[in-house]
């Protein structure tokens, strides 16, 4: 999460998201962030991709 500009939105996709992860993102990332849990038994599914696409759409600047 540290290698891209701080103003860029980020997705954290994991099978285990803890309170510590949430606290880290809140403390170190001022831009929009999505912490998205994926069930390890199934991996990424269609609904996960819809959630990620919706988040990306909210983070994409519109042309003026």
Phi and psi in degrees as GROMACS dihedral restraints (atoms count N, CA, C in turn):
[ dihedral_restraints ]
;  ai    aj    ak    al  type     phi  dphi    fc
    3     4     5     6     1   -91.1    20    10
    4     5     6     7     1    -7.6    20    10
    6     7     8     9     1   -91.2    20    10
    7     8     9    10     1   -13.3    20    10
    9    10    11    12     1  -105.2    20    10
   10    11    12    13     1   164.6    20    10
   12    13    14    15     1   -56.5    20    10
   13    14    15    16     1   143.4    20    10
   15    16    17    18     1   -64.5    20    10
   16    17    18    19     1   -18.0    20    10
   18    19    20    21     1   -84.9    20    10
   19    20    21    22     1    -7.8    20    10
   21    22    23    24     1   -85.7    20    10
   22    23    24    25     1   133.3    20    10
   24    25    26    27     1   -64.8    20    10
   25    26    27    28     1   151.9    20    10
   27    28    29    30     1  -136.2    20    10
   28    29    30    31     1   147.9    20    10
   30    31    32    33     1  -112.4    20    10
   31    32    33    34     1   133.9    20    10
   33    34    35    36     1  -113.8    20    10
   34    35    36    37     1   111.8    20    10
   36    37    38    39     1  -113.6    20    10
   37    38    39    40     1   122.4    20    10
   39    40    41    42     1  -156.0    20    10
   40    41    42    43     1   161.9    20    10
   42    43    44    45     1   -90.2    20    10
   43    44    45    46     1    -5.8    20    10
   45    46    47    48     1  -145.8    20    10
   46    47    48    49     1   105.9    20    10
   48    49    50    51     1  -112.5    20    10
   49    50    51    52     1   122.5    20    10
   51    52    53    54     1  -106.6    20    10
   52    53    54    55     1   171.3    20    10
   54    55    56    57     1   -60.6    20    10
   55    56    57    58     1   -34.0    20    10
   57    58    59    60     1   -63.8    20    10
   58    59    60    61     1   -41.1    20    10
   60    61    62    63     1   -61.6    20    10
   61    62    63    64     1   -46.1    20    10
   63    64    65    66     1   -61.5    20    10
   64    65    66    67     1   -42.6    20    10
   66    67    68    69     1   -64.2    20    10
   67    68    69    70     1   -39.7    20    10
   69    70    71    72     1   -61.7    20    10
   70    71    72    73     1   -47.9    20    10
   72    73    74    75     1   -62.9    20    10
   73    74    75    76     1   -43.8    20    10
   75    76    77    78     1   -60.7    20    10
   76    77    78    79     1   -41.9    20    10
   78    79    80    81     1   -76.6    20    10
   79    80    81    82     1   -29.7    20    10
   81    82    83    84     1  -115.8    20    10
   82    83    84    85     1     0.7    20    10
   84    85    86    87     1  -138.9    20    10
   85    86    87    88     1    99.9    20    10
   87    88    89    90     1   -75.6    20    10
   88    89    90    91     1   -21.9    20    10
   90    91    92    93     1   -79.3    20    10
   91    92    93    94     1   171.0    20    10
   93    94    95    96     1   -56.4    20    10
   94    95    96    97     1   140.7    20    10
   96    97    98    99     1  -141.7    20    10
   97    98    99   100     1   144.4    20    10
   99   100   101   102     1  -122.3    20    10
  100   101   102   103     1   120.5    20    10
  102   103   104   105     1  -102.7    20    10
  103   104   105   106     1   110.3    20    10
  105   106   107   108     1  -118.4    20    10
  106   107   108   109     1   120.8    20    10
  108   109   110   111     1   -87.4    20    10
  109   110   111   112     1   135.4    20    10
  111   112   113   114     1  -117.4    20    10
  112   113   114   115     1   133.2    20    10
  114   115   116   117     1   -67.8    20    10
  115   116   117   118     1   120.2    20    10
  117   118   119   120     1   -65.4    20    10
  118   119   120   121     1   -19.3    20    10
  120   121   122   123     1   -74.2    20    10
  121   122   123   124     1   -21.4    20    10
  123   124   125   126     1  -120.0    20    10
  124   125   126   127     1   -20.9    20    10
  126   127   128   129     1    70.7    20    10
  127   128   129   130     1  -164.9    20    10
  129   130   131   132     1   -70.8    20    10
  130   131   132   133     1   131.6    20    10
  132   133   134   135     1  -120.8    20    10
  133   134   135   136     1   174.3    20    10
  135   136   137   138     1   -52.8    20    10
  136   137   138   139     1   -44.3    20    10
  138   139   140   141     1   -61.9    20    10
  139   140   141   142     1   -37.5    20    10
  141   142   143   144     1   -61.5    20    10
  142   143   144   145     1   -43.9    20    10
  144   145   146   147     1   -64.8    20    10
  145   146   147   148     1   -34.0    20    10
  147   148   149   150     1   -66.1    20    10
  148   149   150   151     1   -41.9    20    10
  150   151   152   153     1   -62.7    20    10
  151   152   153   154     1   -45.6    20    10
  153   154   155   156     1   -65.1    20    10
  154   155   156   157     1   -41.0    20    10
  156   157   158   159     1   -64.8    20    10
  157   158   159   160     1   -40.9    20    10
  159   160   161   162     1   -63.9    20    10
  160   161   162   163     1   -41.0    20    10
  162   163   164   165     1   -64.2    20    10
  163   164   165   166     1   -45.8    20    10
  165   166   167   168     1   -60.4    20    10
  166   167   168   169     1   -39.5    20    10
  168   169   170   171     1   -63.6    20    10
  169   170   171   172     1   -38.3    20    10
  171   172   173   174     1   -69.1    20    10
  172   173   174   175     1   -25.7    20    10
  174   175   176   177     1   -92.8    20    10
  175   176   177   178     1    -7.6    20    10
  177   178   179   180     1   -87.3    20    10
  178   179   180   181     1   122.2    20    10
  180   181   182   183     1   -66.7    20    10
  181   182   183   184     1   146.1    20    10
  183   184   185   186     1   -92.7    20    10
  184   185   186   187     1   151.3    20    10
  186   187   188   189     1   -71.4    20    10
  187   188   189   190     1   139.9    20    10
